Amino acid sequence: MVRILSFVLVAIGLLGGVEQAAAAARDVVDRETLKNFVLEAKSLLESAQDEAARAAILETFRTDEGWRHGSIYIFITSYDGVGFFHATQPEREGVNNIDSEDSNGVKITQQNIAAAQAGGGFTEYLFDNPAIAGEDESTKVSYVAPIEIEGASYYIGAGLYLTEDQTNVAPISWGSLKGQV
């Protein structure tokens, strides 16, 4: 009983810290806040002492408004292109998207992997924006960072749909990354 109570208290304390996120999803409006949001999520996940704590953090990423707001959410993918965690589309977990590409031929997952393997960075691509009815794809910028989970290499990231005046964000181009993949 004491062990269960201790776990519950640790989980409550852990989740309380998650809710107090300094870089909340609703505050992500540009590259700087996007990067801070991802790095805070990475730091929190790396602080997990065991699998139960990590699972609690991931569930918080999926359900808490501080970590999920509109089109801002956390995703984690292996360097093989297999989805490990997706806050809004759990059906993408376990699915290999290594060859996914946008209408311009940008290999989205490969671009994200290359940016993460380079130490982290921004990528830009076209992606379906659910907030815009009838629009096929909108410009999206993601920030991805490398993360180790249970001894395996992944990238953790989030993305932001750009408005017309935000599209010149100097992303890492696919052409500059092709040689790294």
Beta strands, then each sheet from edge to edge (+ up, - down):
strand 1: 75-78
strand 2: 83-86
strand 3: 121-127
strand 4: 138-149
strand 5: 152-161
sheet 1: 2+ 1- 5+ 4- 3+
end
